[in-house]
Amino acid sequence: MAKKTVTRLKDLNLVDKFLFDETMESREAYEAAVSILLENEVELLGSPETEKELRISPQLRQVRLDVVGMDRDKKLYYTEMQGKNTGNLRKRSRYYQAQLDVSLLEPGNRDFNLLNDSCFILIAPFDIFGKGLCRYTFEGTCRECPDLKLLDGAVRIFINTKGRNREDFSEEFLDFMEYVTDSSAERADRTKSKKIKLIHKQVQAVKESEKMGVKYMQRWEELAEAKDEGRIEGLAEGHSAGLAEGHSAGLIEGCAEGEEKKLIRMVCKKLCKGKRTEEIVKEFTEEFEEDAQEVERICEEAKEFAPDYDYDRIYDRLHAMQELQ
C-alpha cells in the first residue's frame, strides 16, 4: 500500500479549515476578512470564537461553527470555510441559523426583538448555485411584493472564490478570492490591500509556530490512522461475516455489520485518548460524513465499558436497545 503524504502546514491555504480557524482567532484578521467579504468596514467588539459549539438539546444534533464574532452593534458574524461540496450546504446553513437563533435568548425571555442581527458567511472554492457569481446574498423578501423586505435581521451569504462577475467587485475583494486558495507570500506581495497583508501576517505566524505544527500533525495523524484502520478492519469483518452466512445476502449484512463495528472501534480509540463526545462527533461528521446521532450514541454506550471497551459487547448493546425501541 502506498504511503500517504501529508500536506505540510507551510503549504496550506486559507481554504483549508485548520489554517482558516487558527488564523481567524486573531480579532484583527477576522475583522479584516469579514470587512473584505462584505465590502463594508466591520469593527468587532472583542476576539472571535473558533469552533464554537451550539446544542439546544442533548437529543438533537450539535453544530460547530468555524468562527463567530460580534461587532459593536451586537451583530453576529459567523463564518464557515467549506473546501468540499457536500451537496447539503443550503439546508445546512438553515440548520446553523436556527441553532444560533435559539441560543441567543435566555429562558423566559418573551421579547423576540432582542434577537441579535446575524450574518452567516460560507466561503467555498466552488459555485453552489451555478450562476457564476462571486457572492450570493439571501435576505427575506415577499414573493408577491419583491420590494417588501422581511427585515428580520438575518442574512446568509455564500462566497464563490471562482465567480466570474469580477467587474462588480473591488480589487481588494478579488485579490482576497485569489488569496483564499493561494495563501502564498508571492500572492500577498502582489496585492495593495493592507487588510490582506494583515491576514497574511497572521497566516505566517500560524505556519511558523512550533505549537501549531505539532497540533496540525497530531490531527492529521489521528485522521489518517482512523481512515486506514477503519477501511481494513471494516472490509475484513464484513467479509468474514458474509462467508459465515454463505450467500450474497449474508455478505451484504456482514459488510454492514463490519462497517458498524469498524465505527465503534474508531470511536473507542478516540475515547481512550481522552477526547470528549463533542470533539469525536465533530471529527467523524466533518471528516468521514458519519451520522452525528449514531456517533454520539456509540460514545454514550461505550463509556459504560471503559476503560477496556469490548467492541462486540458495545455492538450487541446498541442492537439490543434498537430492538427495544
Secondary structure, 3 states (H helix, E strand, C coil): CCCCCCCCHHHCCCCCHHHHHHHCCCHHHHHHHHHHHHCCCCCECCCCEEEEEECCCCCCCCEEEEEEEEECCCCEEEEEECCCCCCCHHHHHHHHHHHHHHCCCCCCCCCHHHCCCEEEEEEECCCCCCCCCCEEEECCECCCCCCCECCCCEEEEEEECCCCCHHHCCHHHHHHHHHHHCCCHHHHHHCCCHHHHHHHHHHHHHHHCHHHHHHHHHHHHHHHHHHHHHHHHHHHHHHHHHHHHCCHHHHHHHHHHHHHHHHHHHHHHHHHCCCCHHHHHHHHHHHCCCCHHHHHHHHHHHHHHCCCCCHHHHHHHHHHHHHHC
